[in-house]
Amino acid sequence: MDKICVITGATSGIGWEVAHQMAKKGYVLKVIGRSEQKGEDLKQSLLKQDAAVDFEYFVADLSSIKDVKAVAEKINASVDHIDALINNAGGVFSDFELTEDGVEKTMANNHLSYFVLTHALLNKLKAAEEGRILLVASRSHLRAGMDFESFTTKKNYNIMRAYAQSKLANVLFGYQLTRYLADTNISSFIIHPGVVKTPIGAKSKSWLHRTVWSLFARFMYNTTPEASAKNYVYLATEKEAKAHNGFYFSAGLIEKSSALSYDQKLQEKLWDWSELKAGVKWE
Ligand SMILES: NC(=O)c1ccc[n+]([C@@H]2O[C@H](COP(=O)([O-])OP(=O)(O)OC[C@H]3O[C@@H](n4cnc5c(N)ncnc54)[C@H](OP(=O)(O)O)[C@@H]3O)[C@@H](O)[C@H]2O)c1
């Protein structure tokens, strides 16, 4: 049976490397990205690595609930099972923006997309011999709180606060997801990839944010996309990784996440909010 991997955010940075490494392991790749051109660039690069690569690209803006649901439907129609779902796409937003769904863009892009996509692809993960789900969070969640009012209003908007909050949402979702998936064939993992030199901050609309980020990336990064991707691939593919189901990994090692992230009531509150906002119901 083919091994199939769905990955978001593979047109750049860490995800680009993850796609190449998963392809090297022989996985069929179903990649979701927002740019046709970047999808083509990725395809050409993968073909250069291995002319026999099995690759399909799906265009979607992951900050749109409608787009996430539509792309999941297309992927579901193209596979009979999914071995690994790598929720990796993420971004930072200089200015407050509301999506078409009325959600603050960072929360929509970085959290709701994981929530909706994972829910929509779950049956195919259950159909795999052993399903794996990766949720890429960030160490920045350690400083974050959860202010539900800010999910839909401009209240105290700040680029890094919004980013850290969305990454705390990834961790909260991850722990609740592990409980939800208990007694299934699916394992899930939460990842902080390290401080990785990628263009994530360079995509900010603000000149100031771009400059600060590039200085930070130049002096503070502690790992490369290639090295970081190896940790993803280990968790997504290796048999023994299953023993670490439900843990938070920081740069490849199990670590404790923030005290707040273990708050079960908060996890449930976020889950309920996400279900309501996204119009999905986990049975
Ligand atoms: N780099 C770090 O130090 C670091 C640290 C902690 C956590 N992380 C997390 O690691 C993950 C990967 O980040 P990275 O550093 O590799 O950044 P990156 O190079 O900017 O990659 C982000 C990927 O997500 C895609 N993406 C973002 N918003 C999207 C949307 N609305 N629809 C579709 N695709 C979208 C981007 O597409 P485009 O190519 O079209 O932009 C890109 O492929 C993110 O979740 C990030 O929060 C990174």
Ligand as a Chemical Component Dictionary entry (heavy atoms), coordinates in Angstrom:
data_LIG
# 
_chem_comp.id                   LIG 
_chem_comp.type                 NON-POLYMER 
_chem_comp.pdbx_formal_charge   0 
_chem_comp.three_letter_code    LIG 
# 
loop_
_chem_comp_atom.comp_id 
_chem_comp_atom.atom_id 
_chem_comp_atom.alt_atom_id 
_chem_comp_atom.type_symbol 
_chem_comp_atom.charge 
_chem_comp_atom.model_Cartn_x 
_chem_comp_atom.model_Cartn_y 
_chem_comp_atom.model_Cartn_z 
_chem_comp_atom.pdbx_ordinal 
LIG N1  N1  N 0  11.047 29.628 11.449 1  
LIG C1  C1  C 0  10.991 29.544 12.774 2  
LIG O1  O1  O 0  11.943 29.895 13.502 3  
LIG C2  C2  C 0  9.776  28.983 13.434 4  
LIG C3  C3  C 0  9.758  28.916 14.848 5  
LIG C4  C4  C 0  8.644  28.392 15.471 6  
LIG C5  C5  C 0  7.581  27.934 14.732 7  
LIG N2  N2  N 1  7.609  28.015 13.355 8  
LIG C6  C6  C 0  6.446  27.494 12.628 9  
LIG O2  O2  O 0  6.910  26.628 11.599 10 
LIG C7  C7  C 0  5.938  26.601 10.534 11 
LIG C8  C8  C 0  6.658  26.800 9.204  12 
LIG O3  O3  O 0  7.191  28.114 9.192  13 
LIG P1  P1  P 0  8.491  28.546 8.381  14 
LIG O4  O4  O 0  9.408  29.201 9.339  15 
LIG O5  O5  O -1 8.966  27.431 7.516  16 
LIG O6  O6  O 0  7.867  29.743 7.516  17 
LIG P2  P2  P 0  7.710  29.982 5.931  18 
LIG O7  O7  O 0  8.999  29.709 5.245  19 
LIG O8  O8  O 0  7.103  31.326 5.785  20 
LIG O9  O9  O 0  6.669  28.851 5.533  21 
LIG C9  C9  C 0  5.308  28.967 5.859  22 
LIG C10 C10 C 0  4.519  28.176 4.859  23 
LIG O10 O10 O 0  3.119  28.316 5.150  24 
LIG C11 C11 C 0  2.448  28.722 3.965  25 
LIG N3  N3  N 0  1.250  29.501 4.288  26 
LIG C12 C12 C 0  1.138  30.499 5.177  27 
LIG N4  N4  N 0  -0.109 30.997 5.181  28 
LIG C13 C13 C 0  -0.800 30.281 4.254  29 
LIG C14 C14 C 0  -2.128 30.319 3.774  30 
LIG N5  N5  N 0  -3.027 31.215 4.206  31 
LIG N6  N6  N 0  -2.507 29.428 2.827  32 
LIG C15 C15 C 0  -1.615 28.533 2.344  33 
LIG N7  N7  N 0  -0.346 28.445 2.748  34 
LIG C16 C16 C 0  0.062  29.310 3.685  35 
LIG C17 C17 C 0  3.480  29.560 3.228  36 
LIG O11 O11 O 0  3.107  29.744 1.873  37 
LIG P3  P3  P 0  3.892  30.825 0.930  38 
LIG O12 O12 O 0  5.138  30.130 0.471  39 
LIG O13 O13 O 0  2.911  31.093 -0.143 40 
LIG O14 O14 O 0  4.214  32.020 1.791  41 
LIG C18 C18 C 0  4.702  28.676 3.425  42 
LIG O15 O15 O 0  4.683  27.584 2.544  43 
LIG C19 C19 C 0  4.913  27.697 10.872 44 
LIG O16 O16 O 0  3.773  27.109 11.448 45 
LIG C20 C20 C 0  5.643  28.553 11.894 46 
LIG O17 O17 O 0  4.750  29.220 12.756 47 
LIG C21 C21 C 0  8.686  28.529 12.708 48 
# 
loop_
_chem_comp_bond.comp_id 
_chem_comp_bond.atom_id_1 
_chem_comp_bond.atom_id_2 
_chem_comp_bond.value_order 
_chem_comp_bond.pdbx_ordinal 
LIG N1  C1  SING 1  
LIG C1  O1  DOUB 2  
LIG C1  C2  SING 3  
LIG C2  C3  SING 4  
LIG C2  C21 DOUB 5  
LIG C3  C4  DOUB 6  
LIG C4  C5  SING 7  
LIG C5  N2  DOUB 8  
LIG N2  C6  SING 9  
LIG N2  C21 SING 10 
LIG C6  O2  SING 11 
LIG C6  C20 SING 12 
LIG O2  C7  SING 13 
LIG C7  C8  SING 14 
LIG C7  C19 SING 15 
LIG C8  O3  SING 16 
LIG O3  P1  SING 17 
LIG P1  O4  DOUB 18 
LIG P1  O5  SING 19 
LIG P1  O6  SING 20 
LIG O6  P2  SING 21 
LIG P2  O7  DOUB 22 
LIG P2  O8  SING 23 
LIG P2  O9  SING 24 
LIG O9  C9  SING 25 
LIG C9  C10 SING 26 
LIG C10 O10 SING 27 
LIG C10 C18 SING 28 
LIG O10 C11 SING 29 
LIG C11 N3  SING 30 
LIG C11 C17 SING 31 
LIG N3  C12 SING 32 
LIG N3  C16 SING 33 
LIG C12 N4  DOUB 34 
LIG N4  C13 SING 35 
LIG C13 C14 SING 36 
LIG C13 C16 DOUB 37 
LIG C14 N5  SING 38 
LIG C14 N6  DOUB 39 
LIG N6  C15 SING 40 
LIG C15 N7  DOUB 41 
LIG N7  C16 SING 42 
LIG C17 O11 SING 43 
LIG C17 C18 SING 44 
LIG O11 P3  SING 45 
LIG P3  O12 DOUB 46 
LIG P3  O13 SING 47 
LIG P3  O14 SING 48 
LIG C18 O15 SING 49 
LIG C19 O16 SING 50 
LIG C19 C20 SING 51 
LIG C20 O17 SING 52 
# 
